[in-house]
Amino acid sequence: MHFAIPPEYQSELVATEPVELRSDEEILSSLEQYRPVTSEKNIWAFWDSGLRTMPSWCQRNIPGSPNHVLKFIDREMLPEAFLSGTMDGQHAGQHAADCIRGPLLFRYGGVSMDVGCLLIRHIDRICWDLLADPDSPYEIAVPVLYGQTIANHFVAARKNNVFIEKCDNPLLGFIKDIRYDDATDFHWDWKVPVTQFLEYIAQVLCWQRLCLIRDTDDEFKSSEYWQHKILCINALNDVWGGEKTLGFDGIGPRMYNLLTIRLDADPDATDYKDAYKLVWRLLSKSSFQKVTRAKNLTHTPHLGTLWDQNEGQDCVAGSFGELLRYGAVHFRQKREKIERKEACEPRTLMEKGLLEA
């Protein structure tokens, strides 16, 4: 089906030919073949039980390679729990992805991206052109929520980056031998204690610590690096545009329902107007939409969980969901720059070593 850009968005979007002409199945099949890494321009994605077991809506986003991790990085770079398959708990898959993110980016460079990221803007235009520019100060790009708090579902870096290597050290050091009020814009309805949520985002805490340390005992000034060498993507505006548009209250069911509304429904209906506003806002102003699951962490289910439970509802024919999928491939944003945040200086610096208590 062909979709046209409405007159009110023609100043922000232009139709373009897709760069990838293969079918979904052809792409997925190609990702089941091992290919050696030949450049820094890579997209790394991970699903702990393999490519074909991913929910289909994730396979339609950024398909991840099922090639075994050890074809790309050494055993010594990973914790025993990962290698032995004994990592357990509700978020074992998430933590497994955290364990390989740093080693892959350090050795090869590229972008580590969650399979739940619905990419809208080309990665070159999000950050890679700047990271690859020898005249640019930036060597890493990451979405920032507030202060030094990042969203690690998208981390881009040049290879052999010291900050990436050191960010991984606290997490891997802690679990190496184990076998088993600034945030005012983000209002997910958490139902779990803070301690359980912090366990879920352990790698984010490692990042925060590195940003807060003045010197890591080897003369690497990590806080200074954070302030001058990292491109901070505005997470609310460029990554969670759906939440920005609709609000956080009941956002999962709300987005799920709006994206299933048919394009030939009553255009005067309130839900139709909301779906129209949501999709065209995402296509024109978001780099990608992070479709969260937050499984068992919030009172209301998130969009990713609902799509997991309802096969094919992300792209029903003739719906706003299909329009969103189509537009992400066939429309190009005219804006030249993404929304950024300033890498702010910590209020208080820590005078401690990287792994010092």
Secondary structure as UniProt FT lines:
FT   HELIX           7..9
FT   TURN            10..12
FT   STRAND          13..15
FT   HELIX           24..30
FT   TURN            31..32
FT   STRAND          43..44
FT   TURN            48..49
FT   HELIX           51..53
FT   HELIX           56..59
FT   HELIX           69..71
FT   HELIX           75..77
FT   HELIX           80..84
FT   TURN            90..91
FT   HELIX           92..108
FT   STRAND          110..113
FT   TURN            115..116
FT   STRAND          117..119
FT   HELIX           124..128
FT   HELIX           129..132
FT   TURN            134..135
FT   STRAND          140..146
FT   TURN            147..148
FT   STRAND          149..150
FT   TURN            152..153
FT   STRAND          154..157
FT   TURN            159..160
FT   HELIX           162..175
FT   TURN            176..177
FT   TURN            184..185
FT   HELIX           194..200
FT   HELIX           202..212
FT   HELIX           222..229
FT   STRAND          230..234
FT   HELIX           235..238
FT   HELIX           241..246
FT   TURN            249..250
FT   HELIX           251..259
FT   TURN            263..264
FT   TURN            267..268
FT   HELIX           270..285
FT   STRAND          288..290
FT   TURN            295..297
FT   HELIX           303..309
FT   TURN            311..314
FT   TURN            317..318
FT   HELIX           320..330
FT   STRAND          331..333
FT   TURN            354..355
//
